[in-house]
């Protein structure tokens, strides 16, 4: 489904006075989104593992940037970031991610890929939610439609690890997280929205080491990084309904201009979304009610 007029970063509204936190914004799509949001007047906070590298990446760019250490795969780092935050956040963009990496464990003993793409962002969002005034944007992938979640082994402890399957599952988990988060926000009468963004297949370094990277050779199937980042920007600023899924308007959602699409059927299962929330809350050590507006977070 093609848009009559393609939306671009030039269509961003004036964001003066708004604060946007973007994880993993030191390079790739996150850096492009940070650049454009700051250009539109937002105060952009880059939550990154290497603050010095992030400073260099935005040096000379117009706008207001701040840099705070954050490794979303490390629950201690996530808690420190959230604990040190004061004031409101208009938009949180959970952008940091990895794809199809070898099996590895974090300092918390969690699967590294699942922790980076889903578990850490889950904790970060629930800890910050009472300070978010507008929306949370979760970066996912069209590959969530191939994902399968095993609630008994969410963290890949008993199954044979498969990097691509773990990636697909983590991105499906993100989609289900958005569904349950929006349910909780709506039930509480909160105006905050949970929104999903898929960049399509963007030619970034994310999959450079993966066999799936072969698709980047076929440029007619893929988005440039600049175009891929538009889904994040659209999801972060447009007046879209809660739990909207923003992605490219081309065939298969692989490339094109951002529009509201539809997530896969497996990402619209409210029972699974609720069970996944409870399982994840137990994994990261927060109460299952954490993340519900006005509920205490541990």
N, C-alpha and C positions, 0 to 999 in steps of 0.2 A: 504494500500500500504506500504510494508515493505522496508526498506533501505537494500541494499546489505551489507553495513557495518554500524553498528550503530555509530552515532556521540555521543561523550562524551565530558566532560569538558576538558579532556586531549587534545582535538583537537583545543582548543582555540588558536588563534594566539598570538604573542607577542604584548601586548597592552601598552608597555612602552610609556609614553608621552601622553596618551589619558586620558581624564576626562569623567567619567560616573557619572551621578546623578541618584540615585534610590530612589523613594519614598517608604515609609513603609518598609524600609530595616532592621528594628531592629529584625525581626524574620521571620520564614517561608521561602517562596520561595525567597523573596527579600534578606534576609540575606545570603542564600546559593549563590545566584547570586553575591552578593557583595563580598563574600569570594573568589569565583572563579575568578572574574574579577580582584580583587586585586592581587591574586596569579599570574595571567598572566601579571601583570605589570601596570594595570590601576590605576589611582588616582580615588578612589571611594568616592563619596560624598553621605552620607546617610541622606536623608531628612526625619526626623522622629519627632513624637510628644514628645518622651522622649529621649533626647540625652544621658543622663547618662546611661540608660538601653542599648542603642545602643553601647556605648563605652564598657560596660561590655560584650556585646555579641561578639564583635570582639577582645577582649583583647587576646593577645598572637598569633593572626593570622598574617601570613606574609603579607606584602603589605602596601600601603599607603591609610589611611582612613581619611575622614573629616566628621564632624557631624554638621548639621544645623537644627534648629527647623523648622518643617513644619507640619501643620495639613491641609491636602488637602481638608477637608470638611469645613474649615473656610476660606472664601475669603480674610479676612484681613491677615491671616497667609500666604496665597498664594502670595498675593501682596507684603508682607514684604520680603518673600524669594526671589521673582523675583527682587524686587527693590534693594536688597542688593547684588545681584550677579554681579560680574565683571569677564571679561574674557570669553573665549569660553567654550562651553560644546560639547564634541564630540557626546555623546549619552545620551538622557534622557529616563529613563525607568519609565513609569507610572505604578507602581506595587501596590501601596496601595489600599486596598479594603476591603469591608465587604460583608457578604452574609446573606440574609433572616433574617434581623433584624426587631424588632418591629418598628412601626411607631414612628418617632421622628423628631424634627426640629433642625436645626443648629442655631447658633447665628444670622445668616443672614436670618433665617426663611425658609431655604430650607429643602427639604426632606433629611434626613441624609444619607440614603443609596445612593440615586442618586447623592448627592453632593460628597460623598467620591469616588464613582466608576467612575463618569463621569464629573459632573459639575466642580468640583475643578480641576481635571486633564486638562479639556478643557482650563480653565483660565490659569493654570500654563504653559501649552504648548504655548498658544498664546502669553503670556507675555515674554517667554524665546526664542521664535523661531528665532529671529534675532541673537541669540548667539549660536545656535545649528549648528554644522558643518557637521554632518554625518547623524544621524537619531533619530527619536522618536519611541520608542517601547511602545505599548499600551497592557497591559495585559487584555485579555478578557476571554471568556468561551465558550465552545461548547453550553451552554444553551442560547447563544444569538439567536440561531435558533428558540427558542420558544418565543422570546421576541416580544412584541407589544408596539409601541410607540404612545402615544396620544399627539400630538403637542399642543393641546388646554389645556392639563393638564400634562405637562411634569414633574411637581414637586409634583404631587399627592395631590392637594388641594381640588378637587371636587369629585374624585373617592374614593370609599372605599379602603383603603390601604391593599395591600396583599404583604407580605414580599418577597415571591418567585417571584411573577410577577414583582415586582419592581426591583429585582435583574436581572432577565432576560432582562427587558427593558433597564436597565443601561448598560448591557454588549452589547446589540444590539446598543445602542447609541455610545458606544466606537468604534464598528466596522464601523458604518456610519461616525463617526468623522474621522477615519483614511482615509476613502474613499474621503471625501471632502478635508481633509488636503492635501492628495497626489495630488488631482486635482489642488489645488491652487499652490502647489510647482511646479508641472510640468508646469503649465501655466506661471509661473514666470521664468522658466528656472533654477530653483534651483536644486542643486545636492542632497539636503537633502531628506531623505526617511522617509516615515511613514510606520511602520511595525507592524503587530499584532502578539501576542503570546498567545496561549492557553496551559496551563499546563496539559490539560486533567482533569481527576479526581485525584488530588493529595491528599494524606492523611495528610492534615495539620489541624490546629485548626480552619480554616476559617469557616467551617460549623458545628463545634462541638455542637452548640446549636440548630441546625436546624433538622427538621424531615428528611431532605434529607441526613443527616449524616449517615443513616443506610447503604448507599452504601459502606462506608469505611470498613464495616465488610467483604465485598467480595473482598479480596485483589487481586484476579485474574482479577478484573475489573479496578483496580486502579494503579496509579503510586506512588512510594515512593516520598517524597518531593525532594530528590536529583534528581530523574529522571524528576519530573515535572518542576524543575527549568531549565532543559536543553533547554526547548523551549524558555525561556527568553534569555538564553545565545546565542543560535543559532540565534535568531532574532536580537540580539544586535551586532553580529560580522560577520555573514556570508554575502556574496555578493548575496543578494536576491533582486528581483525587488520591487519597491515601492508598497505599499499596499499588500504585501505578507501576508499570514496567516500561521503562523508556529504552528504546533501542533503535538502530538504524532501520529506515523504512524500505530497504531493498529486500530482494528475495532471500528468505531464510534468516533475515535479521543480521546478515553478515556485513553488509556495507550500506552506505547511504546517509541520509540526514535523519536527525533524531525525531522520533514520534512516539506516541503511546501505543505499545503493542500489547501482547498477551503472553504471560509466562506459561510454561508448560503445565499440563494437568497435574503432574506430581507436585508442583509448587503451590497448588491451590487446595491442598488437603488439610482442613482445619484440625482434624484429629491428630494427624502426624505432626503438624506444627506445634500443637500443645504438648505432645509427648516429647518432642525434640527439645522444646524450651526447658522442660523439667529435667531431662537428661543432661543438658548442657549446664544448667544451673548447678547441678550436683557435681559436675566435672570441674567447674571453676570455683566452687565453694561459695556460692551466694544462695540466698533464699529463693525459692521458686517464684515468690512474689516480687523479687527485685526486678526493676525495670517498669513495674506498673506505676503510673503517676501517683505521687504522694506516699509511696510505700518505702520503708527504710531499706537501704542497700547495705550489705555487709562488707 
